[in-house]
Protein backbone atom coordinates (compact mmCIF):
# COMPACT_ATOMS: atom_id res chain seq x y z
CA UNK A 1 0.00 0.00 0.00
CA UNK A 2 1.34 3.40 -0.93
CA UNK A 3 0.76 6.32 1.37
CA UNK A 4 -1.16 9.09 -0.38
CA UNK A 5 0.20 12.61 -0.45
CA UNK A 6 -1.82 14.79 1.90
CA UNK A 7 -2.78 18.17 0.49
CA UNK A 8 -4.71 20.65 2.56
CA UNK A 9 -5.80 23.69 0.57
CA UNK A 10 -8.89 24.80 2.47
CA UNK A 11 -9.64 24.38 6.17
CA UNK A 12 -13.08 24.84 7.67
CA UNK A 13 -12.74 26.25 11.17
CA UNK A 14 -16.03 25.88 13.06
CA UNK A 15 -16.25 28.16 16.09
CA UNK A 16 -18.73 28.94 18.84
CA UNK A 17 -16.87 32.22 19.56
CA UNK A 18 -15.96 31.11 23.08
CA UNK A 19 -12.66 32.08 24.65
CA UNK A 20 -11.61 28.45 24.42
CA UNK A 21 -12.28 28.43 20.67
CA UNK A 22 -9.03 30.37 20.26
CA UNK A 23 -7.21 27.24 21.34
CA UNK A 24 -8.63 25.25 18.41
CA UNK A 25 -8.01 28.23 16.12
CA UNK A 26 -4.29 27.96 16.90
CA UNK A 27 -4.33 24.48 15.37
CA UNK A 28 -6.21 25.71 12.29
CA UNK A 29 -3.70 28.54 11.81
CA UNK A 30 -0.71 26.26 12.33
CA UNK A 31 -1.99 23.76 9.77
CA UNK A 32 -2.89 26.54 7.31
CA UNK A 33 0.65 27.90 7.60
CA UNK A 34 2.16 24.44 7.20
CA UNK A 35 0.15 23.63 4.06
CA UNK A 36 -0.33 27.13 2.65
CA UNK A 37 -4.08 26.64 3.04
CA UNK A 38 -6.96 29.09 3.33
CA UNK A 39 -9.27 29.13 6.35
CA UNK A 40 -13.03 29.41 6.08
CA UNK A 41 -14.63 30.47 9.36
CA UNK A 42 -18.07 29.15 10.29
CA UNK A 43 -20.26 30.18 13.20
CA UNK A 44 -23.71 28.61 13.51
CA UNK A 45 -26.54 30.06 15.55
CA UNK A 46 -28.55 26.96 16.52
CA UNK A 47 -32.25 26.73 15.70
CA UNK A 48 -34.82 25.77 18.30
CA UNK A 49 -35.73 22.07 17.99
CA UNK A 50 -39.17 21.53 16.38
CA UNK A 51 -40.35 19.48 19.38
CA UNK A 52 -39.82 22.51 21.62
CA UNK A 53 -41.72 24.69 19.15
CA UNK A 54 -44.67 22.28 19.21
CA UNK A 55 -44.64 22.02 23.00
CA UNK A 56 -44.48 25.77 23.65
CA UNK A 57 -47.13 26.61 21.06
CA UNK A 58 -49.49 24.46 23.12
CA UNK A 59 -49.20 27.04 25.90
CA UNK A 60 -48.87 30.33 23.99
CA UNK A 61 -49.68 31.43 20.47
CA UNK A 62 -47.21 30.75 17.67
CA UNK A 63 -46.89 34.51 17.09
CA UNK A 64 -45.90 35.07 20.73
CA UNK A 65 -43.38 32.21 20.56
CA UNK A 66 -41.83 33.63 17.37
CA UNK A 67 -41.55 37.04 19.08
CA UNK A 68 -39.80 35.45 22.06
CA UNK A 69 -37.39 33.51 19.81
CA UNK A 70 -36.58 36.65 17.82
CA UNK A 71 -35.98 38.61 21.03
CA UNK A 72 -33.58 35.92 22.31
CA UNK A 73 -31.83 35.78 18.95
CA UNK A 74 -31.29 39.54 19.07
CA UNK A 75 -30.07 39.34 22.67
CA UNK A 76 -27.59 36.62 21.71
CA UNK A 77 -26.36 38.74 18.82
CA UNK A 78 -25.99 41.75 21.12
CA UNK A 79 -23.95 39.75 23.61
CA UNK A 80 -21.70 38.49 20.81
CA UNK A 81 -21.28 41.82 19.13
CA UNK A 82 -21.30 44.41 21.88
CA UNK A 83 -24.88 45.65 21.43
CA UNK A 84 -25.05 45.52 17.63
CA UNK A 85 -27.78 43.33 16.21
CA UNK A 86 -27.10 42.72 12.54
CA UNK A 87 -25.50 39.76 10.76
CA UNK A 88 -22.55 41.89 9.66
CA UNK A 89 -21.76 42.64 13.29
CA UNK A 90 -21.22 38.92 13.98
CA UNK A 91 -18.92 38.81 10.98
CA UNK A 92 -17.01 41.75 12.44
CA UNK A 93 -16.65 39.81 15.69
CA UNK A 94 -15.21 36.87 13.74
CA UNK A 95 -12.85 39.22 11.89
CA UNK A 96 -11.68 40.67 15.19
CA UNK A 97 -11.39 37.18 16.70
CA UNK A 98 -9.19 36.16 13.77
CA UNK A 99 -7.05 39.30 13.98
CA UNK A 100 -6.58 38.96 17.75
CA UNK A 101 -5.62 35.29 17.51
CA UNK A 102 -3.21 35.96 14.61
CA UNK A 103 -1.54 38.78 16.53
CA UNK A 104 -0.73 36.38 19.35
CA UNK A 105 0.63 33.72 17.01
CA UNK A 106 4.16 33.95 15.68
CA UNK A 107 5.00 33.78 11.96
CA UNK A 108 1.38 33.79 10.89
CA UNK A 109 0.37 34.92 7.44
CA UNK A 110 -3.02 33.20 7.30
CA UNK A 111 -6.03 35.23 6.30
CA UNK A 112 -9.65 34.24 6.59
CA UNK A 113 -10.76 33.32 3.10
CA UNK A 114 -14.40 33.59 4.03
CA UNK A 115 -16.46 34.16 7.14
CA UNK A 116 -19.84 32.47 7.24
CA UNK A 117 -22.54 33.04 9.85
CA UNK A 118 -25.62 30.86 9.45
CA UNK A 119 -28.59 29.83 11.51
CA UNK A 120 -29.62 26.20 11.70
CA UNK A 121 -28.44 22.80 12.85
CA UNK A 122 -24.72 23.13 13.63
CA UNK A 123 -23.82 19.58 12.57
CA UNK A 124 -25.72 19.76 9.29
CA UNK A 125 -24.29 23.17 8.43
CA UNK A 126 -20.71 22.23 9.28
CA UNK A 127 -20.94 19.16 7.05
CA UNK A 128 -22.69 20.94 4.18
CA UNK A 129 -20.39 23.98 4.21
CA UNK A 130 -17.34 21.68 4.28
CA UNK A 131 -18.66 19.98 1.12
CA UNK A 132 -19.86 23.19 -0.55
CA UNK A 133 -16.54 24.98 0.00
CA UNK A 134 -14.54 21.87 -0.91
CA UNK A 135 -12.69 21.90 2.40
CA UNK A 136 -9.97 19.32 2.92
CA UNK A 137 -10.11 19.43 6.73
CA UNK A 138 -12.51 20.50 9.46
CA UNK A 139 -11.00 21.92 12.66
CA UNK A 140 -13.16 22.41 15.74
CA UNK A 141 -12.89 22.36 19.49
CA UNK A 142 -14.73 20.25 22.01
CA UNK A 143 -15.18 20.47 25.74
CA UNK A 144 -14.41 17.39 27.83
CA UNK A 145 -17.63 17.07 29.79
CA UNK A 146 -17.22 13.39 30.58
CA UNK A 147 -18.53 10.22 29.03
CA UNK A 148 -21.99 10.30 30.64
CA UNK A 149 -22.82 13.72 29.19
CA UNK A 150 -21.44 12.70 25.80
CA UNK A 151 -23.45 9.47 25.84
CA UNK A 152 -26.67 11.19 26.89
CA UNK A 153 -26.81 14.11 24.50
CA UNK A 154 -23.73 13.89 22.34
CA UNK A 155 -21.68 16.85 21.27
CA UNK A 156 -21.54 18.72 18.01
CA UNK A 157 -17.93 17.65 17.53
CA UNK A 158 -18.76 14.00 18.14
CA UNK A 159 -21.61 14.05 15.62
CA UNK A 160 -19.51 15.86 13.02
CA UNK A 161 -16.70 13.35 13.53
CA UNK A 162 -19.10 10.43 13.17
CA UNK A 163 -20.78 11.71 10.00
CA UNK A 164 -18.05 13.54 8.11
CA UNK A 165 -16.45 12.04 5.02
CA UNK A 166 -13.66 14.57 5.37
CA UNK A 167 -10.89 14.48 7.96
CA UNK A 168 -11.83 16.21 11.21
CA UNK A 169 -9.37 17.54 13.76
CA UNK A 170 -11.14 17.76 17.10
CA UNK A 171 -9.13 19.75 19.61
CA UNK A 172 -9.90 19.14 23.25
CA UNK A 173 -10.15 22.58 24.75
CA UNK A 174 -8.46 23.41 28.04
CA UNK A 175 -10.60 23.57 31.14
CA UNK A 176 -11.91 27.06 31.77
CA UNK A 177 -10.16 28.80 34.60
CA UNK A 178 -12.36 29.92 37.45
C-alpha positions in Angstrom: 0.0 0.0 0.0 1.3 3.4 -0.9 0.8 6.3 1.4 -1.2 9.1 -0.4 0.2 12.6 -0.4 -1.8 14.8 1.9 -2.8 18.2 0.5 -4.7 20.7 2.6 -5.8 23.7 0.6 -8.9 24.8 2.5 -9.6 24.4 6.2 -13.1 24.8 7.7 -12.7 26.2 11.2 -16.0 25.9 13.1 -16.3 28.2 16.1 -18.7 28.9 18.8 -16.9 32.2 19.6 -16.0 31.1 23.1 -12.7 32.1 24.7 -11.6 28.5 24.4 -12.3 28.4 20.7 -9.0 30.4 20.3 -7.2 27.2 21.3 -8.6 25.3 18.4 -8.0 28.2 16.1 -4.3 28.0 16.9 -4.3 24.5 15.4 -6.2 25.7 12.3 -3.7 28.5 11.8 -0.7 26.3 12.3 -2.0 23.8 9.8 -2.9 26.5 7.3 0.7 27.9 7.6 2.2 24.4 7.2 0.2 23.6 4.1 -0.3 27.1 2.7 -4.1 26.6 3.0 -7.0 29.1 3.3 -9.3 29.1 6.3 -13.0 29.4 6.1 -14.6 30.5 9.4 -18.1 29.2 10.3 -20.3 30.2 13.2 -23.7 28.6 13.5 -26.5 30.1 15.5 -28.6 27.0 16.5 -32.2 26.7 15.7 -34.8 25.8 18.3 -35.7 22.1 18.0 -39.2 21.5 16.4 -40.4 19.5 19.4 -39.8 22.5 21.6 -41.7 24.7 19.1 -44.7 22.3 19.2 -44.6 22.0 23.0 -44.5 25.8 23.7 -47.1 26.6 21.1 -49.5 24.5 23.1 -49.2 27.0 25.9 -48.9 30.3 24.0 -49.7 31.4 20.5 -47.2 30.7 17.7 -46.9 34.5 17.1 -45.9 35.1 20.7 -43.4 32.2 20.6 -41.8 33.6 17.4 -41.5 37.0 19.1 -39.8 35.5 22.1 -37.4 33.5 19.8 -36.6 36.6 17.8 -36.0 38.6 21.0 -33.6 35.9 22.3 -31.8 35.8 19.0 -31.3 39.5 19.1 -30.1 39.3 22.7 -27.6 36.6 21.7 -26.4 38.7 18.8 -26.0 41.7 21.1 -24.0 39.7 23.6 -21.7 38.5 20.8 -21.3 41.8 19.1 -21.3 44.4 21.9 -24.9 45.6 21.4 -25.0 45.5 17.6 -27.8 43.3 16.2 -27.1 42.7 12.5 -25.5 39.8 10.8 -22.6 41.9 9.7 -21.8 42.6 13.3 -21.2 38.9 14.0 -18.9 38.8 11.0 -17.0 41.7 12.4 -16.6 39.8 15.7 -15.2 36.9 13.7 -12.9 39.2 11.9 -11.7 40.7 15.2 -11.4 37.2 16.7 -9.2 36.2 13.8 -7.1 39.3 14.0 -6.6 39.0 17.8 -5.6 35.3 17.5 -3.2 36.0 14.6 -1.5 38.8 16.5 -0.7 36.4 19.4 0.6 33.7 17.0 4.2 34.0 15.7 5.0 33.8 12.0 1.4 33.8 10.9 0.4 34.9 7.4 -3.0 33.2 7.3 -6.0 35.2 6.3 -9.7 34.2 6.6 -10.8 33.3 3.1 -14.4 33.6 4.0 -16.5 34.2 7.1 -19.8 32.5 7.2 -22.5 33.0 9.8 -25.6 30.9 9.5 -28.6 29.8 11.5 -29.6 26.2 11.7 -28.4 22.8 12.9 -24.7 23.1 13.6 -23.8 19.6 12.6 -25.7 19.8 9.3 -24.3 23.2 8.4 -20.7 22.2 9.3 -20.9 19.2 7.0 -22.7 20.9 4.2 -20.4 24.0 4.2 -17.3 21.7 4.3 -18.7 20.0 1.1 -19.9 23.2 -0.5 -16.5 25.0 0.0 -14.5 21.9 -0.9 -12.7 21.9 2.4 -10.0 19.3 2.9 -10.1 19.4 6.7 -12.5 20.5 9.5 -11.0 21.9 12.7 -13.2 22.4 15.7 -12.9 22.4 19.5 -14.7 20.2 22.0 -15.2 20.5 25.7 -14.4 17.4 27.8 -17.6 17.1 29.8 -17.2 13.4 30.6 -18.5 10.2 29.0 -22.0 10.3 30.6 -22.8 13.7 29.2 -21.4 12.7 25.8 -23.5 9.5 25.8 -26.7 11.2 26.9 -26.8 14.1 24.5 -23.7 13.9 22.3 -21.7 16.8 21.3 -21.5 18.7 18.0 -17.9 17.6 17.5 -18.8 14.0 18.1 -21.6 14.0 15.6 -19.5 15.9 13.0 -16.7 13.3 13.5 -19.1 10.4 13.2 -20.8 11.7 10.0 -18.0 13.5 8.1 -16.5 12.0 5.0 -13.7 14.6 5.4 -10.9 14.5 8.0 -11.8 16.2 11.2 -9.4 17.5 13.8 -11.1 17.8 17.1 -9.1 19.8 19.6 -9.9 19.1 23.3 -10.2 22.6 24.7 -8.5 23.4 28.0 -10.6 23.6 31.1 -11.9 27.1 31.8 -10.2 28.8 34.6 -12.4 29.9 37.5 
